Amino acid sequence: MGTKFKVKANTQAADYNGKSYYFCCAGCPGPFNNNPGEYINKQ
């Protein structure tokens, strides 16, 4: 996580506390959804 990439129409995303978070690969949404605060605090 933390990789910069271009968001496209088919980019996977999750909403958390009113903000959208986008993922570069299929393996990222699961861990994020299990504990979003852990990943958001790393930014």
VOGU-3710 file (C-alpha; in Angstrom, 3 decimals, decimal comma):
1> mgtkfkvkan> 0,000/0,000/0,000  1,074/3,540/-0,600  1,881/2,990/-4,270  0,900/5,836/-6,593  -1,154/4,872/-9,664  -3,887/6,262/-11,904  -7,443/5,620/-10,744  -9,637/4,220/-13,520  -13,323/3,322/-13,709  -12,596/-0,290/-12,705
11> tqaadyngks> -10,179/0,516/-9,849  -11,185/-1,232/-6,624  -12,129/1,115/-3,798  -13,454/1,183/-0,247  -15,161/4,001/1,626  -14,184/4,715/5,213  -15,324/7,686/7,314  -16,666/9,456/4,235  -13,470/9,139/2,188  -12,710/6,810/-0,733
21> yyfccagcpg> -9,536/4,726/-0,704  -8,347/3,132/-3,950  -6,324/-0,054/-4,390  -3,761/-0,988/-7,021  -4,290/-4,743/-6,757  -6,946/-7,284/-5,789  -5,128/-8,335/-2,602  -5,311/-4,950/-0,897  -9,023/-4,340/-0,140  -9,374/-7,353/2,188
31> pfnnnpgeyi> -6,692/-6,369/4,706  -7,788/-2,724/4,519  -11,437/-3,600/5,203  -10,419/-5,803/8,150  -8,586/-2,925/9,880  -8,774/0,405/7,990  -7,298/2,464/10,817  -4,039/0,531/10,670  -3,510/1,464/7,025  -4,819/5,027/7,180
41> nkq> -2,461/5,901/10,032  0,540/4,803/7,905  -0,085/7,574/5,361
//
